[in-house]
Amino acid sequence: MRALARVQFTKAQAKKIKDDLKSRTASDQHRDIENSLTLRISEVRAREERLTDLLVDGAIDKDAYGLRKQNLEIELAQLREQLEG
């Protein structure tokens, strides 16, 4: 540790280190957001499948299915737009 205490950087080196850390942090945050959106898209797809199962099983009527399906499609489109943007 004492050896590290004596390490000195030029202003340019310190700026580069700082910029690199900022870049890595931003990259990590971007990756986390992307992973979150991908997970949410998978969850919406699973909800769509369950909704279809409810229709097939006769638990909901076509009108209720259509409305819920439309809402899920809107949510899915919004998530995909966020992921691409």
Secondary structure, DSSP 4 states (H G I P E B T S, - for coil): -HHHHT----HHHHHHHHHHHHHHHHHHHHHHHHHHHHHHHHHHHHHHHHHHHHHHTTSS-HHHHHHHHHHHHHHHHHHHHHHH-
